Each structure stands twice: as C-alpha cells, then as structure tokens.
Amino acid sequence: MSAVIPVADPTRPLECPQIYDLSRPLEIEVGCGRGRFLTGRAAKMPECEFLGIERMKERVNVFASKVRRLGISNAHVLRLEALYTFHYLLPAHHARRVYVFFPDPWPKKKHRSHRLFGSLFLNALWKRLEVGGRLEFATDHAEYFGAVEECFAADARFRRVAPMERGPDEWTEFETLFRGQGLPIHSAAWETLPADDAPLAPLTIAPEDEPREGVFRRDSRGKEWRDANADRD
Ligand SMILES: C[S@@+](CC[C@H](N)C(=O)[O-])C[C@H]1O[C@@H](n2cnc3c(N)ncnc32)[C@H](O)[C@@H]1O
C-alpha cells in the first residue's frame, strides 16, 4: 500500500486508521520535503506513527518511494496545505511532536501573509498536540526565527523548552545543504500547556486561496496560472 494518504475532502478527518489509533504515538512533520528526517526516524521507531505534510507532488512521491525501499508501514504522507490539515484533518490532542524544519521564510514584506506561523496555525497546532506535546522548529533565516519566537511568546498556551539535539543522520535535506555552506542554524522548541479547549472556528479563506491540487502562481498583473512544471516536479 502506498504511503500517500488520499484526501477526498480537505475539511474532513483523514482516511488513515493508523493516524487515529490512539494507542500509538503520533509525530508529524510540516513541509517534510522528500522525507529524509521523518522516514529515517520512522525506521528507527516502529512503535510510533509518522505523518509528513507536503504540498509538492514530486517530494511526496520521493517520500513514498523511500518508505517502500525501507519496507516500513508507520510513515505516511499527505499532499495538502498544512494549515488545512491541522485545522480539519487530524485527531484532537494526539500528536506528541510536530516538526517544522526550514519552512519557507517568505522574506519580502508583501509576502509575509504566506508564512505558516501566526495565530490561526498556533490555534490548530495547540488543538492537535497532546498536553505536554512539543513543536520543534529550525530555520536558517534569523528574521523569521525572531518572528516565530515573538508569536509563541505572545501565546500563554505554550512554554519554551530546549530543542531536541539531532545528529547529521537526523538533519533534513535543506539543513544538510545549509550546514554544508556554514550557515548559522536557529533552533527552538515549545511545549503545550493545559488551556481552555474551545472548538476551532471554521477557516474563512478567500476562494482564490482555497487548497487545490497542483501549484498555482500569479503573474505581475495578478493573473493566476497553474504551473504544470511544478506539478510534475
Ligand atoms: C524550504 S523547504 C524545506 C523542506 C524540509 N523541511 C527540509 O528541511 O529539507 C519547505 C517545504 O515545505 C513545503 N511547504 C511549504 N509551505 C507548506 C504548507 N503550507 N503546507 C505544506 N507544505 C508546505 C514546501 O513545498 C517545501 O517542500
């Protein structure tokens, strides 16, 4: 069976019983790329379930072939937008760890709204992590690191803790590249605290920002087009 979980409806829980098996711990990586970190961890920890979330098709396919090659059944991958996945598709308070390593930093001011970390993501993240569960974060981008630190500092549902230590065999693909170039890497982690468990309000997303199959881009006049090359990636 393929490691890729099909998504029939991005607003309904996932059709993957292992992710909902509360007797097995769950770890999730957002933007898992080709799965270097997560598939390696899954191979070492058969007692745990692992879910990668990645929106690029080629990377999802490489993740799935790694899983096949390793002959493991506890690593899964989902081709979908991370915010939607956290908001609608995952069980409540089940994940013990969420990893976000080298997310796109969207350095230009006019693109900051594309960044993952913000109040919507933190609400959904808190809802999916168990109490005492952790978010592990790393980036090479100092300004984005500061912005994420501020985001968590303003949210009383999270407490800062020491980040996990990872050796070269647990570096992600981008991390291996950046460390090889001698770039400084910033890491941090936060743990969830008990708090008022209010239901998440439905996401209100502009129709043009709704998740769709494929990669869509805009030209300089704002006209949208589907990038078939990125789709094939
Ligand atoms: C800079 S790459 C880092 C990949 C991997 N974490 C690593 O360190 O090698 C960021 C990855 O996150 C994916 N990504 C970015 N935003 C995402 C989102 N909102 N939902 C799902 N995947 C996302 C991109 O497609 C890309 O593969």
The ligand as an SDF file (V2000), in Angstrom:
LIG
                    3D

 27 29  0  0  0  0  0  0  0  0999 V2000
   12.3620   25.0500    2.3110 C   0  0  0  0  0  0  0  0  0  0  0  0
   11.5930   23.5030    2.0930 S   0  0  0  0  0  0  0  0  0  0  0  0
   12.1980   22.5370    3.4660 C   0  0  0  0  0  0  0  0  0  0  0  0
   11.9470   21.0660    3.3040 C   0  0  0  0  0  0  0  0  0  0  0  0
   12.3880   20.2000    4.5110 C   0  0  0  0  0  0  0  0  0  0  0  0
   11.6880   20.5940    5.7160 N   0  0  0  0  0  0  0  0  0  0  0  0
   13.8750   20.3050    4.6990 C   0  0  0  0  0  0  0  0  0  0  0  0
   14.2840   20.9760    5.6790 O   0  0  0  0  0  0  0  0  0  0  0  0
   14.6150   19.7360    3.8990 O   0  0  0  0  0  0  0  0  0  0  0  0
    9.9410   23.8450    2.6300 C   0  0  0  0  0  0  0  0  0  0  0  0
    8.9950   22.7180    2.2590 C   0  0  0  0  0  0  0  0  0  0  0  0
    7.7360   22.9660    2.8460 O   0  0  0  0  0  0  0  0  0  0  0  0
    6.7220   22.7560    1.8730 C   0  0  0  0  0  0  0  0  0  0  0  0
    5.6430   23.6600    2.2970 N   0  0  0  0  0  0  0  0  0  0  0  0
    5.7530   25.0000    2.4380 C   0  0  0  0  0  0  0  0  0  0  0  0
    4.6060   25.5160    2.9230 N   0  0  0  0  0  0  0  0  0  0  0  0
    3.7620   24.4640    3.0800 C   0  0  0  0  0  0  0  0  0  0  0  0
    2.4240   24.3580    3.5290 C   0  0  0  0  0  0  0  0  0  0  0  0
    1.7480   25.4340    3.9190 N   0  0  0  0  0  0  0  0  0  0  0  0
    1.8540   23.1390    3.5550 N   0  0  0  0  0  0  0  0  0  0  0  0
    2.5470   22.0370    3.1520 C   0  0  0  0  0  0  0  0  0  0  0  0
    3.8160   22.0820    2.7190 N   0  0  0  0  0  0  0  0  0  0  0  0
    4.4150   23.2700    2.6810 C   0  0  0  0  0  0  0  0  0  0  0  0
    7.3700   23.1230    0.5560 C   0  0  0  0  0  0  0  0  0  0  0  0
    6.7330   22.5220   -0.5490 O   0  0  0  0  0  0  0  0  0  0  0  0
    8.7780   22.6080    0.7680 C   0  0  0  0  0  0  0  0  0  0  0  0
    8.9290   21.2530    0.4010 O   0  0  0  0  0  0  0  0  0  0  0  0
  1  2  1  0
  2  3  1  0
  2 10  1  0
  3  4  1  0
  4  5  1  0
  5  6  1  0
  5  7  1  0
  7  8  2  0
  7  9  1  0
 10 11  1  0
 11 12  1  0
 11 26  1  0
 12 13  1  0
 13 14  1  0
 13 24  1  0
 14 15  1  0
 14 23  1  0
 15 16  2  0
 16 17  1  0
 17 18  1  0
 17 23  2  0
 18 19  1  0
 18 20  2  0
 20 21  1  0
 21 22  2  0
 22 23  1  0
 24 25  1  0
 24 26  1  0
 26 27  1  0
M  CHG  2   2   1   9  -1
M  END
$$$$
